[in-house]
Amino acid sequence: MNELKTNVNDIKSVAKILKKELALMDFKLSYSSALNLASRSLGFKNYQTYNGLIDKKFSLKSMNIRDFFEKIEKEKLEKYPRIYDKFIKIGHTQKYDIYIERELSEDEYYYFLIFELKDSYTGRVFFTPKYDTFSLYVYPNLKEASTPYDFKMEGGTNFYFKTIKHLNQKSWMTKELLDDLMELMESLKEDRKALIEISSKYLKEELEERYRGQKND
C-alpha cells in the first residue's frame, strides 16, 4: 500500500476545492473557514498556525506527512528543548495541561499550579492562577532555560498592548514565544476565572505531597 503524499505548500488550492465541493453538498463555507479546516486536517490548529510553521521554514514540494511532522518536531526541539522535567503533571482540561511548579523563596518551598495550552509550540509559556502571573522560561537562554521571566496580569485594558510592546524589546523574545503568549492571553479572556477556580481547590500540602512523591525528594 502506497503511503499518502500531500502537497503541504498548496493548502490554498486545497481550501478552494474543499469550499467548492462542500457547496455542492449544500454546506456553505467561507474561504477562511476552508483554510482553517484544511489546516486542521493536516494536524495544525488553524491556518495561522500552519502558515507560521511553513512560511520561510520549509521549501517543500511534496512530502510524506509523517516525515513532514518529524521535521517540524525536530526543529522545535533544537530551538526549544523541553523543560517539563521541572514540573509534575497533575492533569489536563480540554485546552490546557496542568502542572505543579515549585519555587524556593526565603528558604521555603512554595507549590502552585501552572497551566499551558496543549498546542503550545515552544513549551515555555505558562499561566499561574494563584498569582495571576505569566511565566516565560527563557533564562539563562532558550536552550538551557531553568528560570522563568515572570510578569503579573495587571494594568487594566491596556495590559496586553503594553506587555507585548515591552516584551518585543527583549533580546530573547522570538516570534514563536510571542505567538504562544498571545494565544494564551486570548484564551484567558474566556478561561481565566475557571482556571483560578481549579487552582483554588488544591491545598499547599496536597501539591507538596504529590510533587515530592513523584520527584522522590
C-alpha positions as CSV (number, residue, x, y, z in Angstrom):
1,M,0.0,0.0,0.0
2,N,1.4,3.4,-1.0
3,E,1.8,6.0,1.7
4,L,-0.3,9.2,1.3
5,K,1.6,12.1,-0.3
6,T,0.3,15.6,0.3
7,N,1.4,18.8,-1.1
8,V,1.6,20.8,2.1
9,N,2.6,24.0,0.3
10,D,-0.6,24.1,-1.8
11,I,-3.1,24.4,1.0
12,K,-4.8,27.4,-0.6
13,S,-5.8,25.3,-3.6
14,V,-7.0,22.6,-1.3
15,A,-9.1,25.1,0.6
16,K,-10.7,26.3,-2.7
17,I,-11.5,22.8,-3.8
18,L,-12.9,22.0,-0.3
19,K,-15.1,25.1,-0.4
20,K,-16.4,24.2,-3.8
21,E,-17.1,20.5,-3.0
22,L,-18.9,21.4,0.2
23,A,-21.0,23.9,-1.6
24,L,-22.2,21.1,-4.0
25,M,-23.4,19.3,-0.8
26,D,-25.3,22.5,0.4
27,F,-22.6,23.2,3.0
28,K,-21.7,26.9,2.8
29,L,-18.2,27.6,4.0
30,S,-16.2,30.8,3.8
31,Y,-12.7,30.7,2.2
32,S,-11.1,31.5,5.6
33,S,-13.0,28.7,7.2
34,A,-12.0,26.3,4.4
35,L,-8.3,27.3,5.1
36,N,-8.7,26.5,8.8
37,L,-10.4,23.2,8.0
38,A,-7.7,22.2,5.5
39,S,-5.0,23.1,8.1
40,R,-6.7,21.1,10.8
41,S,-6.8,18.1,8.5
42,L,-3.0,18.2,8.4
43,G,-2.7,18.4,12.2
44,F,-2.4,22.2,12.7
45,K,-4.7,24.2,15.0
46,N,-5.7,26.6,12.2
47,Y,-4.3,28.3,9.1
48,Q,-2.4,30.9,11.1
49,T,-0.5,28.1,12.9
50,Y,0.1,26.3,9.6
51,N,1.3,29.4,7.9
52,G,3.6,30.4,10.7
53,L,5.3,27.0,10.6
54,I,5.5,26.7,6.8
55,D,6.4,30.2,5.8
56,K,10.1,30.5,5.0
57,K,11.0,27.5,7.1
58,F,10.4,24.7,4.6
59,S,10.7,24.6,0.8
60,L,8.6,21.5,0.3
61,K,7.0,20.4,-3.0
62,S,5.6,17.0,-1.8
63,M,6.5,15.2,1.4
64,N,5.2,12.2,3.3
65,I,3.1,13.6,6.1
66,R,4.9,11.6,8.8
67,D,8.3,12.9,7.6
68,F,6.9,16.4,7.5
69,F,5.8,16.4,11.1
70,E,9.0,14.7,12.2
71,K,10.9,17.6,10.6
72,I,8.8,20.2,12.4
73,E,9.2,18.4,15.7
74,K,13.0,18.2,15.3
75,E,13.2,21.9,14.5
76,K,11.1,22.7,17.6
77,L,13.3,20.6,19.9
78,E,16.5,22.0,18.5
79,K,15.4,25.6,19.3
80,Y,13.2,24.9,22.3
81,P,14.4,21.8,24.2
82,R,11.6,20.6,26.5
83,I,11.7,21.7,30.2
84,Y,8.9,19.5,31.6
85,D,11.2,17.6,33.9
86,K,11.0,20.8,36.1
87,F,7.3,20.1,36.8
88,I,4.9,17.4,37.8
89,K,1.9,16.9,35.5
90,I,-1.3,16.8,37.6
91,G,-4.0,16.7,34.9
92,H,-5.5,18.5,32.0
93,T,-8.6,20.1,30.6
94,Q,-9.8,20.2,27.0
95,K,-7.5,23.1,26.3
96,Y,-4.8,23.1,28.9
97,D,-2.2,20.8,30.5
98,I,-1.8,21.4,34.3
99,Y,1.4,21.1,36.2
100,I,2.7,21.5,39.7
101,E,5.5,24.0,40.0
102,R,7.8,24.5,43.0
103,E,9.6,27.8,43.8
104,L,12.1,28.4,46.6
105,S,11.7,31.7,48.4
106,E,13.3,32.7,51.8
107,D,14.4,29.1,52.4
108,E,10.9,27.8,52.0
109,Y,9.3,25.9,49.0
110,Y,6.1,27.1,47.6
111,Y,3.9,24.8,45.4
112,F,1.3,26.0,42.9
113,L,-0.4,25.0,39.7
114,I,0.7,26.3,36.2
115,F,-1.3,26.0,33.0
116,E,-0.1,25.6,29.5
117,L,-2.1,25.5,26.2
118,K,-2.0,22.0,24.8
119,D,-0.9,23.1,21.4
120,S,2.0,25.3,22.6
121,Y,4.8,25.4,20.1
122,T,7.7,26.4,22.4
123,G,6.6,24.7,25.7
124,R,7.9,27.8,27.5
125,V,4.7,29.9,28.2
126,F,2.6,29.3,31.3
127,F,-0.1,31.0,33.4
128,T,-0.2,30.7,37.3
129,P,-3.7,31.4,38.5
130,K,-2.7,31.7,42.2
131,Y,-0.5,34.7,41.5
132,D,-2.3,35.9,38.3
133,T,1.1,35.6,36.6
134,F,2.6,34.6,33.3
135,S,5.9,32.8,33.2
136,L,8.2,32.6,30.2
137,Y,11.0,30.0,30.6
138,V,13.9,31.8,28.8
139,Y,16.8,32.1,31.3
140,P,19.7,31.7,31.1
141,N,18.9,31.1,27.4
142,L,16.3,29.4,25.3
143,K,18.2,26.1,25.2
144,E,19.0,25.9,28.9
145,A,16.1,27.7,30.4
146,S,15.6,26.9,34.1
147,T,14.4,30.2,35.5
148,P,11.2,32.0,34.3
149,Y,10.7,35.6,33.3
150,D,7.5,36.4,35.3
151,F,5.1,39.3,34.9
152,K,1.7,39.8,36.6
153,M,-1.6,40.3,34.8
154,E,-2.4,43.9,35.7
155,G,-2.8,47.3,34.2
156,G,-6.4,47.3,33.0
157,T,-7.5,47.3,29.4
158,N,-4.0,48.3,28.1
159,F,-2.3,45.4,29.8
160,Y,-2.0,43.2,26.6
161,F,-0.7,46.1,24.4
162,K,1.8,47.3,27.0
163,T,3.0,43.8,27.7
164,I,3.6,42.8,24.1
165,K,5.3,46.2,23.4
166,H,7.6,45.7,26.5
167,L,8.5,42.0,25.6
168,N,9.3,42.9,22.0
169,Q,12.2,44.9,23.3
170,K,13.8,41.8,24.9
171,S,16.7,40.2,23.1
172,W,15.3,36.6,23.8
173,M,11.8,37.3,22.5
174,T,11.0,35.2,19.4
175,K,8.1,35.0,17.1
176,E,7.2,31.6,18.4
177,L,7.3,32.7,22.1
178,L,5.1,35.7,21.2
179,D,2.6,33.6,19.3
180,D,2.3,31.2,22.2
181,L,1.9,34.1,24.7
182,M,-0.7,35.9,22.6
183,E,-2.7,32.7,22.1
184,L,-2.6,32.0,25.9
185,M,-3.6,35.6,26.7
186,E,-6.5,35.3,24.2
187,S,-7.7,32.0,25.8
188,L,-7.6,33.5,29.3
189,K,-10.1,36.2,28.3
190,E,-12.6,33.3,28.4
191,D,-11.0,30.8,30.8
192,R,-9.2,32.9,33.5
193,K,-11.9,32.5,36.2
194,A,-12.3,28.8,35.6
195,L,-8.5,28.2,35.9
196,I,-8.4,30.3,39.1
197,E,-11.3,28.1,40.5
198,I,-9.4,24.9,39.6
199,S,-6.2,26.1,41.2
200,S,-8.0,27.2,44.4
201,K,-9.2,23.6,45.0
202,Y,-5.7,22.3,45.7
203,L,-4.2,22.9,49.2
204,K,-0.4,23.5,49.5
205,E,0.0,20.3,51.4
206,E,-1.6,18.2,48.7
207,L,0.5,19.8,46.0
208,E,3.7,19.3,48.1
209,E,2.9,15.7,48.7
210,R,2.2,14.9,45.1
211,Y,5.3,16.8,43.9
212,R,7.6,15.2,46.4
213,G,6.1,11.8,45.8
214,Q,6.9,11.9,42.1
215,K,10.2,13.7,42.4
216,N,11.3,11.4,45.3
217,D,12.7,14.3,47.4
